[in-house]
Amino acid sequence: MQKILSTVFIVIILGVVLYIQQDKKFIPDPAKLVQIVDDCSFTEGPAVDQAGNVYFTDQPNNRIMKWSVDGSVSLFMDSCGRSNGLYFDNHGKLYACADEHNQLWRIDPETKAVEVLIDGFEGTRLNGPNDLWIDNRGGIYFTDPFYKREYWSDQDREAVNENLYYRTPEGEVLLADDDLVKPNGLVGTSEGRILYVSDIGADKTYSYHISDDGELTNRRVFCKMGSDGMTIDNKGNVYLTNKGVSIFNLKGEPIAHIDINQAWTANVTFGGPERNILFITAMNAVYTLPLEVRGVR
């Protein structure tokens, strides 16, 4: 009987391994990471524009950098409000979580003109917007965890909770979820029906149903892992970051992991003309990895 059980156990284990290997087929073998940047202090917030160029932040140095589809890397903007998370809308405008003054910005890529969209909630200064995702209507979901910054002139905290917010297309800021420990990375599906939000303080990632008016319902645990940043591919796989990049399928099951030789992996997105290059921000560096899947809007 014990021999039979051992055989069954081995078959199950082999089945799991084969399942994971089958789902990993979108990662080239061997996976070849290319380090394209190594002279930053802490990279974050990668975002792709309509042409496939990828913008990312170097927050300690208060600058936004740009990787162009020709392979070059250049300074896009300095004095950028200590921007963290970035995202492009459907009209080509760049949005930035500018936590130097606890704000959310909209930036014109051509003129570098800045419009402050949010600088508080109900008369209270935000903790420091961290990451954002924009839905197909132009509404903005953003996380507001508290990470004390040495560059803040006023160190006193005003917001009591660390929340998830939603700015409607009309400009009204609403509380989307106030039952989170420390929300951080987030991303939505291309059709705009599911939002994934990481509660890095609870070491969980949740999924929500997005109603037509932007309200979030049916919160459930997607996986028991927190994440600093997040993206999604055209197969519905969700990419989470902390110690490298962990990839989960639609069911919240881990299917692959990309090791990064850094103490921390902050964020991730797809870029390039075909959106098939994974861009990974980690500590002082940025890495790229071509995949057999593509990113989605």
N, C-alpha and C positions, 0 to 999 in steps of 0.2 A: 504493500500500500504506500509506504514511504517513497519507494522508487517511482511509483506512478505519479505521486504528488510532485516529486522533484522534476520529473519529465514535463509535467504540465506547467510547472513554474518556469522552467527553461523556455518552453514554447511561448509562454506569455511574454517573457522578457524579450526574446528574439522578435516577437511580433511588434512590441513597442519600439524596439530599435529600428526595425525595418520601416515602421510607420513614420518615425521621425526622419529617417534617411529619405524616405519617399517625399515627405513634405519639404525637405531641405534642397530639393533638386533645383530650386530657383537660385541657390547660391552656387556659383561656379566652384569646381573642385580642381585644384585647390583655390580657396578664396584668396585674392591678392589685394590686400589693403595698400593704398598709396597715400603717403603723407604729403599733403600739398602745402601745409602751413606749419611752422614750428617756432614762430617768433612772436607769439601773442602771450598774454598773461593768463587769460581764462576765456575760452571761446564759448559762445552760446548762440541761441536763437536763430538757427539757419532757416532761411525762407527763400522760395524760388519765385522768380517773376515769370511772365508769360513766354519769354524767350528761352527760359531754362537757366538763366544766370542765378547764382546763389549768393545771397547776402547773409553775413553772420556778424555777431558782435564780439568785440574784445572789451568786455565791460570795465575791467580795472583801468584800461587806457582810454576809456570814454570814446570809442570809435566803432564805426560800422565798416566792415570790409566787404569787398565784392569779388567773387570768383566769376569770371566771364567764360562763356562757352568756348572761347579760344584757348582756355587753359591758364590765362593770366590772373593774378590776384593783385588787387589795388585798393587803395583807400577810397571808400565811397563818401564818408562823412565823419568828421570829428566833432567834438562838443555835441554829442548826440543824446544828452540827458541820461547818461549811464544806461543806455538801452540794454535790455535783456532779450526777451522774446520778440520775434518779428513775424509779420505775415503780410502778404499782398492780397488786395481785394481784386474783384473782377475788372476794375477800371485801371489797374496798374499803380494804385497808390500803396505806399508802404506804411504799415502800422507798427508802432514800437511801444513796448512796455518800458517807459522811461522812468525808472524809479529813483532818479536823483531827486526829483520833487514829487514822487509818488503819483505820476501821471500816465495817461495813455495818449500817444501822439499819432497824428497822420502826417506823413512826409511826402512831398512831391518829389519824385526821383529826379526830375529834370532841374528844378530850381533849388531844391533842398529846403524849400519853405516848410515851416512847421506849423501845424494847427493842433492846439491842445484840446482833445475831445473830452477828457475826464480828468479832474483833479481832486475828486472827493465823492463821498456818497452821503447824502442827507446831512450835509454840513460838517462831515467828519473826514479828515485826511485818510487816505487809503494807507495800508501797510506798505505797499510797493508792488504794483502790477508785475507779474512774473512771466506769464505766457498767455497766448490768445489764439482763437480760431474764429474765422468769419464765415457765417452761413451764406447760403445763396441769395438771401434777401438783403444782405448787408448788415445783419445784426452781428454783434461781437460778444463772444463769450470770453471772459478772462479770469484768471486766478489771481488771488491777492494774499499770498502767504507773507509772514513777517520774517525777514532776514535782516537783522540790524546791519546797516552800512556805516563804515567809518567816515564816509564823505557827507553824511547827513549833517546839516547845520543844527537841526532840531532833533534830538535823539528821543524825545518823548513819544510814546506810542499813543495814537488816538483811537484807532479802530480796535474794538474788543475782540472780535472774531476774525478768523482767516477764512474768507468766503470765496465762493464762485459767483460771478456777476454776469449780467447780460445787458448790453447796450442795444436797445431796439433800433431799427432802421430810422426811426424818427428822432433818436437821440436821448430817449429816456433810459436811465440806468436802473435796473431792477436786480433784486437779490435772487439769484438762481438756486443756490443751495448754501445754507448756513450750518449744516451738520457735517462739517469736515474738520479734520485736525490741522492739516497743512496741505492744501491743494497746490498742485504744481503743473505738470505737463498736461496737455489736452489736445484732442483732435476729433474732427467729425468725419462722417462718411460722405462720399461724393454726392449722394442724393439728399443729404441733409436730414436724415431721420434718426441717426444714432450719434450721440456724443460720448466720447471716452474721456474721463477725467481721472488723473492720478491723485490720490491722497497719499503723498509720500510720508506724511506723519503717521498714518495708520498702516503703512505698507500694503496698500490695496489700490487697485484701479477699478473704477466703477463705469458702468455703461448706463446711459439714460435714453429714453425715447424723447425726441424733439417734436413738440406739437407745432401746428401750423403758425401759431403766434409766438413761437420761440420758447414757450414754457417747457420745462423738463419734468418728465414723469417716469415712473417705473424704474427707479434706481435699483440696480443690482450689482453684486460683486462680479466683475468680469474676470479678474485674476487676483491672487494674493501676492502682489508685488507692487511696490511703489516705483515711481519713475520721475526723473527730472524733466525729460522731454519726450516727445511722442510723434510718430507719424503712422501712416497706413498705406498699404499698396492696393493695386487693382484686383487682388484676390481676396481682399478683406482682412489680410493679416495685419496685426497691430505690432508696432515696434516700440519697445520701452527701453529706457536707458538708465543705468546707474553704474554697475560694474560691467562694462561692455554693453552690447545691444542684445536684448532678449526678444524673440519673435514669437507671437502667439497667434493661433488661428481664430476663426470666428467663434469657436466654442470656449475660448479662453485657455486653451491647452498649449503648453510650450512646445514649439516645433523646431526651433533652432536658436543658436547663440553665436554671436560674433565677438570674439575676444579682442579687447583693445589693450595695448600695453601702456595703460595710464592708470592713475589712482582713481579717476572718476570720468565717466562719460556723461556729458551734460545733455546733448540734444542730437536730433537726427532729422533729415528730410531727404526727399528725392529731387534731383536736379538734372541738368543737361538737356539738350534739345528733345530727347525722347523720354525724359523723366525716368531713366533706368539706372541712374548713378546714385547710390546712397552716399550722402554727405553726413559725416559724423564729427561733431565737435567734442573734444576731450582735452581738458586742461589747457595747455599752451598750443595745442595742435588742432588741425582739421584733417580728416582722412576721407578718401573716396573708395567706393567698392562697386563695380558694375554688377548688376543683378539681372536675372531673367524675368523680373516683374517690373512694374512701373508704379510711380506715385500717382496720386489722384488729387484733384482740386479740393 
